[in-house]
Amino acid sequence: MPLSDSLESDARELTADLVKLRRALHRQPEIGLILPRTQETLLAELDGLGLEVSTGTNLSSITAVLRGNGDSTTAVLLRADMDALPVQEATGVEFSSQVDGAMHACGHDLHMAMLVGAARLLSVNRDSLAGDVVFMLQPGEEGWDGAGKMIEEGILDAAGPRVGSAYGMHVMSGKYPTGMFTTRPGTLMAASGWLRVVVRGAGGHGSTPHLGRDPITAAAEMVTSLQTMVTRRFDPFDPVVVTVGRISAGTRRNIIPDNAEFDATVRTFSAANLEQIRVDAPLLCRRIAEAYGLEAEVEYIDEYPVTVNDPRHAAFAAEVVAEVFGPDGFETMLHPEPGAEDFSRVLEEVPGCYLMLGAAQGEDYVNAPSNHSPRATFDDSVLSKGALLHAELAIRALQRDTAATER
């Protein structure tokens, strides 16, 4: 039986175990960089697979190296994120989160189960590996920069030689048909930034605003003007998104407060626009404050860079999907996703590809609750597909990279 056929058969046989693991992880979500229960569960799953396993120093990460049958000069990285979100689950599924205020609303529980499945598939086929596989199980993707911290702790060199390529995937609870893989060359996901603004005024009575300095009015104009700025200063074919998600001021309707503050998320799809918005957004807020006779403390905080797929690796991943699952299993993504990802840190260091996998419950994926919703659900049927693709990418990437080295 060809290896691809046996891998597919083995992946199907893993389905029940992967569903059980995914649901166990879903019941016990943990947030941030320190995930002791999640780490313990995954270490138990990896035990006995013949991996070289190490854990993070300052975070609950897991690095597992599978030595192949090659000369160990070539290595490939496969990644899954581990952390949950501060969301109160409202799905009603029987395996709902048992942790108040925490939920795997972004599908990271599926990601972990799929990577464990890939580790099992590859460990029994290690003689077919032309190099080593590094499994990257990473906490803190949801705003904690866990990938950056794992890079600092040496994940890219865990096998000895630096990994030659890196792959990851993300399930989507809506937007794409269930079981459909998609990606694109070049920019795949946006860079993210955090705009923090505090407007300093002078409080007073609401009936005599001229005797105070009202920070709320100035803050409201800043919120509106930021929206206007992105439509007038930036190319609509290279868009910028600014969304104010939190605004806070005052205690009662007839009291002008001293201060007003708001936070915005900023998304850009190119390095040029990132540089420009870093300057323009704070300047706009400060100038508006000056016009009102106020002061504004403004801070722009860089979060994750643009996620950029290497074009060759994106084409390679698309070819692998089509060969393994048929041409109907892949669709080229037309436009980048405005979400952000710290796997971008890995792709800044080594070439690779990040893919999306449709995992909607039911056929109406267009209207399904999206990732991060308290009602987001995911179809367990994609688990074996994700595990199989991880394994196929590793096997074929090592064959490709080894052949390129020998030429």
C-alpha positions in Angstrom: 0.0 0.0 0.0 1.5 3.4 -0.9 2.4 5.6 2.0 -0.3 8.2 1.2 -3.0 5.5 1.2 -1.8 4.1 4.5 -1.6 7.6 6.1 -5.1 8.4 5.0 -6.4 5.1 6.5 -4.4 5.7 9.7 -5.8 9.2 10.0 -9.4 7.9 9.7 -8.7 5.4 12.4 -7.5 8.2 14.7 -10.7 10.1 14.4 -12.4 8.9 17.6 -9.3 9.5 19.7 -8.8 13.0 18.2 -12.5 13.9 18.9 -12.1 12.7 22.5 -8.9 14.8 23.0 -10.4 17.9 21.4 -13.5 17.8 23.6 -11.4 17.2 26.7 -9.3 20.3 25.9 -12.5 22.2 25.1 -13.9 21.5 28.6 -10.8 22.9 30.3 -9.7 26.0 28.5 -6.8 28.2 29.8 -5.9 31.7 28.8 -2.5 33.3 28.1 1.0 32.0 28.4 0.7 29.7 31.4 -1.5 26.7 30.6 -0.5 23.9 33.1 -3.6 21.6 32.6 -3.4 21.9 28.8 0.3 21.3 28.8 -0.1 18.2 31.0 -2.8 16.8 28.8 -0.7 17.2 25.7 2.5 15.8 27.2 0.5 12.7 28.1 -0.7 12.4 24.5 2.8 12.7 23.1 4.3 10.2 25.6 5.5 7.0 24.0 5.8 8.4 20.5 9.6 8.5 20.5 9.9 12.3 20.5 12.5 14.5 22.0 10.2 16.7 24.2 11.1 19.9 26.1 9.0 22.5 27.7 9.2 26.3 27.8 11.1 28.2 30.5 8.7 31.2 30.8 5.6 29.8 29.2 3.7 26.5 29.0 5.0 25.6 25.6 5.9 22.2 24.2 8.6 21.5 21.7 8.8 18.0 20.3 11.3 16.8 17.8 10.8 13.6 15.7 14.0 12.3 14.3 13.5 10.9 10.8 15.5 8.6 8.6 17.6 11.3 7.0 20.9 12.8 7.9 19.3 15.3 10.2 20.5 18.3 8.1 16.9 19.1 7.1 13.9 19.9 9.4 10.4 21.1 9.0 8.2 22.8 11.6 4.5 22.2 12.3 2.6 24.5 14.7 -0.5 24.5 16.8 -1.6 27.2 19.3 -3.0 26.2 22.7 -4.7 29.1 24.4 -8.3 30.0 24.8 -10.2 33.3 24.9 -11.9 35.2 27.8 -15.3 34.4 26.4 -18.3 32.9 28.3 -19.4 30.0 26.2 -23.0 30.0 24.9 -23.0 27.0 22.5 -24.9 24.6 24.7 -22.8 21.6 23.5 -22.5 18.8 25.9 -18.7 19.3 26.2 -19.0 23.0 26.9 -16.3 24.8 28.8 -16.3 24.1 32.5 -14.2 27.2 33.3 -16.2 30.3 33.9 -15.3 33.1 31.5 -13.0 31.1 29.3 -13.7 29.3 26.0 -11.9 27.8 23.0 -13.9 30.1 20.8 -11.2 30.2 18.1 -10.7 26.5 17.5 -7.3 26.1 19.2 -8.6 22.9 20.8 -8.9 21.5 17.3 -5.5 22.7 16.3 -3.9 20.9 19.2 -5.8 17.7 18.5 -4.8 17.8 14.8 -1.1 18.3 15.6 -1.1 15.4 18.1 -2.7 13.3 15.3 0.1 14.3 13.0 2.7 13.4 15.6 1.1 9.9 15.8 1.0 9.5 12.1 4.5 10.6 11.5 6.0 8.7 14.5 4.9 5.3 13.0 6.3 6.4 9.6 9.6 7.9 10.7 11.5 5.8 8.3 9.8 7.7 5.5 11.0 11.0 6.8 14.0 12.5 4.9 14.7 14.8 7.9 13.3 15.9 11.3 10.0 17.3 12.3 9.6 20.0 15.0 6.2 20.1 16.6 5.5 23.6 18.0 2.7 23.6 20.6 2.4 27.3 21.5 0.5 29.1 24.2 -0.4 32.8 24.1 -1.4 33.4 20.5 -4.4 35.5 21.5 -2.4 38.7 22.1 0.4 37.4 24.2 3.0 36.8 21.4 3.7 33.2 22.4 5.3 32.6 19.0 7.8 35.4 19.6 8.7 34.0 23.0 9.1 30.4 21.6 11.4 31.8 19.0 13.5 33.5 21.7 13.7 30.2 23.5 15.1 28.5 20.3 12.1 26.6 18.7 13.5 27.2 15.2 16.8 25.5 16.0 15.3 22.7 18.2 16.3 20.0 15.8 19.9 21.2 15.5 19.8 22.6 12.0 17.4 25.5 11.6 14.0 24.4 10.2 13.9 24.9 6.4 10.2 25.5 6.2 7.2 25.9 8.5 3.5 25.2 8.2 0.4 25.8 10.3 -3.4 25.9 9.8 -6.4 27.6 11.4 -10.0 26.3 11.5 -12.8 28.7 10.7 -16.3 28.3 12.3 -17.8 30.1 9.4 -16.9 31.7 6.0 -15.6 28.6 4.3 -17.3 25.2 3.5 -16.5 22.5 6.0 -13.5 20.5 5.0 -12.3 23.1 2.5 -8.6 24.3 2.7 -7.7 27.7 1.5 -4.6 29.9 1.4 -2.9 32.4 -0.9 0.6 33.6 -1.7 1.9 36.7 -0.1 -0.1 38.6 2.4 -2.5 36.2 4.2 -3.4 38.1 7.4 -3.1 41.6 8.7 -0.7 43.2 11.1 -2.3 44.4 14.3 -1.7 47.4 16.5 -3.2 48.9 19.6 -4.0 52.6 19.7 -4.4 53.9 23.3 -5.7 57.4 23.9 -6.3 59.4 27.1 -7.8 62.8 26.6 -7.0 65.2 29.5 -9.6 67.9 30.2 -11.0 69.8 33.2 -14.2 68.6 34.9 -17.2 70.7 35.7 -21.0 70.9 35.7 -22.7 69.6 32.7 -24.9 72.8 32.5 -21.9 75.1 32.1 -19.5 73.3 29.7 -17.8 76.6 28.8 -16.4 76.7 32.4 -14.7 73.3 32.0 -12.8 71.5 29.2 -14.9 68.6 28.0 -12.7 65.6 27.0 -15.7 63.5 25.9 -16.5 65.8 22.9 -12.9 65.7 21.8 -12.7 62.0 22.2 -15.9 61.5 20.1 -14.4 63.6 17.3 -11.2 61.6 17.4 -13.2 58.4 17.0 -15.1 59.8 14.0 -12.0 61.4 12.4 -10.0 58.2 12.6 -12.7 56.5 10.4 -12.5 59.4 8.0 -8.8 59.4 7.9 -8.5 55.8 6.8 -10.8 56.5 3.8 -8.9 59.7 2.8 -5.3 58.9 3.5 -4.9 55.3 2.4 -5.3 53.4 -0.9 -8.6 51.5 -0.8 -6.8 48.6 -2.5 -4.3 48.5 0.4 -6.8 49.0 3.2 -6.4 50.1 6.8 -9.0 49.2 9.5 -9.3 51.2 12.8 -12.0 50.0 15.2 -12.6 51.6 18.6 -13.6 48.7 20.8 -13.6 50.5 24.2 -14.4 54.0 25.3 -14.7 55.2 28.8 -15.5 58.5 30.5 -17.6 60.1 33.2 -19.7 59.0 36.2 -23.1 60.8 35.7 -25.0 62.6 33.0 -24.6 66.1 34.4 -20.9 65.9 35.3 -18.1 66.8 32.9 -15.2 64.4 33.7 -11.5 65.3 33.8 -10.6 62.5 31.4 -11.9 60.4 28.6 -10.1 57.4 27.1 -10.5 54.8 24.3 -8.7 51.9 22.8 -8.7 50.9 19.1 -7.4 47.9 17.2 -5.6 48.8 14.0 -5.1 46.4 11.0 -2.8 47.0 8.1 -1.8 44.7 5.2 1.5 46.3 4.2 4.6 47.5 5.8 4.2 51.0 4.2 0.7 51.5 5.7 1.8 50.2 9.1 4.6 52.8 9.2 2.2 55.6 8.1 -0.7 54.7 10.5 1.8 54.6 13.4 2.5 58.3 12.7 -0.8 59.6 11.4 -3.2 58.2 14.0 -1.5 59.6 17.1 -0.9 62.9 15.3 -4.5 63.2 14.4 -5.6 62.6 18.0 -3.1 65.1 19.4 -4.1 67.8 17.0 -7.8 67.4 17.7 -7.0 67.7 21.4 -5.0 70.8 20.8 -7.9 72.3 18.8 -10.1 71.9 21.9 -7.5 73.3 24.3 -6.9 69.9 25.8 -4.0 67.4 26.0 -4.0 63.8 24.6 -1.7 61.0 25.8 -1.4 58.7 22.8 0.4 55.4 22.5 0.6 53.1 19.4 1.6 49.6 20.4 2.8 47.1 17.7 1.3 43.7 18.2 1.7 41.1 15.4 3.3 41.8 11.9 1.7 40.9 8.6 1.4 37.2 8.0 3.1 36.6 4.7 3.2 33.2 2.9 6.2 32.4 0.8 4.7 32.1 -2.7 6.6 28.8 -3.5 5.4 27.3 -0.2 1.9 28.5 -0.7 1.8 26.8 -4.2 3.4 23.7 -2.7 0.7 23.5 0.1 -2.1 24.0 -2.5 -0.6 21.1 -4.6 -0.4 18.8 -1.6 -4.0 19.5 -0.6 -5.2 18.9 -4.2 -3.3 15.6 -4.4 -4.4 14.3 -1.0 -8.0 15.5 -1.0 -8.8 16.1 -4.6 -9.1 19.4 -6.5 -12.4 20.2 -4.8 -10.6 20.2 -1.4 -8.8 23.5 -2.1 -9.8 27.0 -3.0 -7.5 29.9 -3.5 -8.2 32.7 -1.0 -9.1 35.9 -2.9 -8.4 38.4 -0.3 -6.3 38.5 2.9 -8.0 38.0 6.3 -8.1 41.1 8.5 -7.4 38.9 11.6 -3.8 38.8 12.9 -1.6 35.9 13.8 1.7 35.5 15.7 2.6 32.6 13.4 3.7 35.7 11.3 6.8 35.7 13.6 7.8 32.3 12.4 7.2 33.2 8.7 9.4 36.3 9.2 12.3 33.9 10.1 11.7 30.9 7.7 9.7 30.4 4.6 6.4 28.6 4.9 2.7 28.7 4.6 -0.3 29.1 6.8 -3.7 27.7 5.7 -7.3 28.0 6.7 -9.7 25.1 7.1 -13.4 25.4 7.0 -15.0 23.7 10.1 -18.5 25.1 10.2 -21.3 23.1 11.8 -23.9 22.4 9.2 -24.1 23.6 5.6 -24.9 27.2 6.2 -21.3 28.3 6.8 -22.0 31.8 5.5 -24.3 32.6 8.4 -22.5 30.5 11.1 -21.2 32.3 14.2 -17.7 33.4 13.5 -14.5 32.6 15.4 -14.4 34.4 18.8 -18.2 34.3 19.1 -19.5 32.7 22.4 -21.7 30.7 20.0 -18.9 29.5 17.7 -19.0 25.8 17.1 -16.7 23.6 15.0 -17.2 20.3 13.2 -15.1 17.5 14.6 -15.1 15.8 11.2 -12.2 18.0 10.1 -9.8 16.7 12.7 -8.5 13.8 10.8 -8.1 16.0 7.7 -6.0 18.5 9.5 -3.9 15.7 11.0 -3.4 14.1 7.6 -2.4 17.4 5.9 0.1 18.2 8.6 1.7 14.8 8.1 1.7 15.0 4.3 3.2 18.5 4.3 6.0 17.4 6.6 6.8 14.3 4.6 6.8 16.0 1.2 8.5 19.2 2.4 11.4 17.1 3.8 11.6 15.2 0.5 11.7 18.5 -1.4 14.2 20.2 0.8 16.5 17.2 0.9 16.4 16.9 -2.9 17.2 20.6 -3.2 20.1 20.3 -0.8 21.6 17.4 -2.8 21.4 19.2 -6.2 
